[in-house]
Amino acid sequence: MTTLDPEKQKQAKQYARIRRRLWLVDISANAVYALAWLSLGWAISLRAWITSVTTNEWLIVALFAAVFSGVYFILNIPLSYYSGFVLPHRFDQSNQTLKDWVIDQIKGIAVGAPLSLLLLELLYLALRVTGGLWWLWAAGGMLIFSVLLSNLAPILIMPLFNKFVPLDDEHKELADRLLALAERANTKVRGVFKFDMSKRTKSANAALTGIGNTRRIVLGDTLINEFSADEIETVLAHELGHHVHRDIPLFIAVGALSTTVGLYLASLALNWAIGFFGFTSTADIAALPALGIVLGAYGLVTMPLDNAVSRWREGKADEYALQVTGRKDAFASAFTRLANQNLGEVDPEKWVVFLFYSHPPLGERIAKAQAWKG
């Protein structure tokens, strides 16, 4: 039976505390940056310069987004480097070289920038042609986009960052066990795949990715190398619990509702901002920083509620894993091992859980398994 490492827990608390502080610095920097563009008139000046060069609405949006986002990306490089590279190495959580980290940043831009620009162009198309109901059209578009991305990510995006290969003959017994578990959950999967998680991190993880015909079981090589077959089975059973409880459509529906409300509030804020900052209309690209501030603030306010819903469903998935496998010792051992290996804090303060945790604390999940009666 795996036991908690007291020294690892000391490191976990320190690691979590530093990451929360960096998160606060990051969102504060975002807010200050956007406010500066509004209060100092940079947004209107940039829009005026761009419109003197071109009158193409699509190009105006693209050029403004490139400058606004590009400048912030450059300014944010030191924070991104420290939080994404220096800090994980300091706590012995990363195997990544500086070269590989830089390559990942480039890949992230290559994938994220076109997708973000596509969404932004469609948002401003809705602002230009649908009038006061732009927020409803935008919410519908976001829903379609999220479903498509969930379906295509396992085959188009994830392979750009990791190598996915079917489990080999050495792990055939494990693959058969996991496929049988998926069949018991009435979940059709396209196979069991291993990915090279160890090239970046020492943490371990598993997931059920994709929807429909792209759903597959993926296991980090760190999980396969460090965990027993029984432990891996309980971890995957938790993921299958989300399918059994129809959590994926639930999360999509909750996300769509939250997005719709957020965009509606943003529409009210933009109407006010037109007079206060001197924008020409709600479709004025110079109002993009204001839109970002409103949606960012909305996200902060609703984050505890979103996390509470997530913790509720994660707890139900834990119960399913314990029930379907009957391996409470393996479950407790797996999450104890995750606490040690991933530097997961087992007993965070209640306010931290309330604000930041989308999963129940590891200590709570381990205790649930140990007390499970079946």
Secondary structure as the mmCIF struct_conf table of DSSP 4:
data_model
#
loop_
_struct_conf.conf_type_id
_struct_conf.id
_struct_conf.beg_label_comp_id
_struct_conf.beg_label_asym_id
_struct_conf.beg_label_seq_id
_struct_conf.end_label_comp_id
_struct_conf.end_label_asym_id
_struct_conf.end_label_seq_id
HELX_RH_AL_P HELX_RH_AL_P1 PRO A 6 SER A 39
TURN_TY1_P TURN_TY1_P1 LEU A 40 LEU A 40
BEND BEND1 GLY A 41 GLY A 41
HELX_RH_AL_P HELX_RH_AL_P2 TRP A 42 VAL A 53
HELX_RH_AL_P HELX_RH_AL_P3 GLU A 57 LEU A 75
TURN_TY1_P TURN_TY1_P2 ASN A 76 ASN A 76
HELX_RH_AL_P HELX_RH_AL_P4 ILE A 77 TYR A 81
HELX_RH_PI_P HELX_RH_PI_P1 TYR A 82 VAL A 86
HELX_RH_AL_P HELX_RH_AL_P5 LEU A 87 ARG A 90
TURN_TY1_P TURN_TY1_P3 PHE A 91 ASP A 92
STRN STRN1 SER A 94 SER A 94
HELX_RH_AL_P HELX_RH_AL_P6 LEU A 98 VAL A 129
BEND BEND2 THR A 130 THR A 130
HELX_RH_3T_P HELX_RH_3T_P1 GLY A 131 LEU A 133
HELX_RH_AL_P HELX_RH_AL_P7 TRP A 134 LEU A 152
HELX_RH_PI_P HELX_RH_PI_P2 ALA A 153 ILE A 157
HELX_RH_3T_P HELX_RH_3T_P2 MET A 158 LEU A 160
TURN_TY1_P TURN_TY1_P4 PHE A 161 PHE A 161
BEND BEND3 ASN A 162 ASN A 162
STRN STRN2 PHE A 164 PRO A 166
HELX_RH_3T_P HELX_RH_3T_P3 ASP A 169 HIS A 171
HELX_RH_AL_P HELX_RH_AL_P8 LYS A 172 ARG A 184
TURN_TY1_P TURN_TY1_P5 ALA A 185 ASN A 186
BEND BEND4 ARG A 190 ARG A 190
STRN STRN3 VAL A 192 PHE A 195
HELX_RH_3T_P HELX_RH_3T_P4 MET A 197 LYS A 199
TURN_TY1_P TURN_TY1_P6 ARG A 200 ARG A 200
STRN STRN4 THR A 201 THR A 201
BEND BEND5 LYS A 202 LYS A 202
STRN STRN5 ALA A 206 THR A 209
BEND BEND6 ILE A 211 ILE A 211
HELX_RH_3T_P HELX_RH_3T_P5 GLY A 212 THR A 214
STRN STRN6 ARG A 216 GLY A 220
HELX_RH_AL_P HELX_RH_AL_P9 ASP A 221 GLU A 226
BEND BEND7 PHE A 227 PHE A 227
HELX_RH_AL_P HELX_RH_AL_P10 ALA A 229 VAL A 244
TURN_TY1_P TURN_TY1_P7 HIS A 245 ARG A 246
HELX_RH_AL_P HELX_RH_AL_P11 ASP A 247 PHE A 277
TURN_TY1_P TURN_TY1_P8 GLY A 278 GLY A 278
BEND BEND8 THR A 280 SER A 281
TURN_TY1_P TURN_TY1_P9 THR A 282 ALA A 283
HELX_RH_3T_P HELX_RH_3T_P6 ILE A 285 ALA A 287
HELX_RH_AL_P HELX_RH_AL_P12 LEU A 288 THR A 325
HELX_RH_AL_P HELX_RH_AL_P13 LYS A 328 GLN A 341
TURN_TY1_P TURN_TY1_P10 ASN A 342 LEU A 343
BEND BEND9 VAL A 346 ASP A 347
HELX_RH_AL_P HELX_RH_AL_P14 LYS A 350 PHE A 356
BEND BEND10 SER A 358 HIS A 359
HELX_RH_AL_P HELX_RH_AL_P15 LEU A 362 GLN A 370
TURN_TY1_P TURN_TY1_P11 ALA A 371 ALA A 371
#
